[in-house]
Amino acid sequence: MITAIIGMIYAILFLLLASVIVAVLPTFLSKKKMTFEARVVVEAILWVACSMVVLVLDLKYFLLNSFAYAALLISGMKIILLPVLVRLKRSNRSRYIVLKRLMRKF
């Protein structure tokens, strides 16, 4: 029971800390405004880095590891959708905007 509560607290802390890192670090890395595609790549790399730190530590908390795997999944989906996003930007602007709004949610 206590282990589950500790795991939940660690998972929430991981989510908060990783979200702050992913939101704040790209703005400090670039001096000028990044394109949406470049920002997606940087965010995906940062999510992978944060998740790999948790997974390398190999903690016994199931919920924390699950959050790390979910972050890996989301960053992988962003990388997979990147070529689709670039192609839509060139050919179909309205679908590009819809996909861009959808990707901003995650």
Phi, psi and omega in degrees: 000312180294322179297321179294321179292318177296318178298321178294318178295317178296321180295318178293320177296320176299315181297316179294313181295315180294322178296319178294318179298314182291328182279324189266321187298319179298330178288329177279334180288326183253135178281324177251172184293133179274152173288163181297321181293319179294321179295323178298318180295315180296318179296319179296319179295320179292321176297320179296317180297314179296320180291321180293327176299316180293318183287329177290326177295337175052059180281159184275003184272116185295317183293322178296315177295324178295319176297321179295318177295323178295321177295322176296320179296315180295318179292324175296320177296323178296318180292322179293323181280351182297314177297325177296319179297317180294319180293319178293329179297324180281323190259313187230097187294323183292319177291327176300316181294320179296315180293324178296317177296321179295320181288333178293334180294331182256000000 
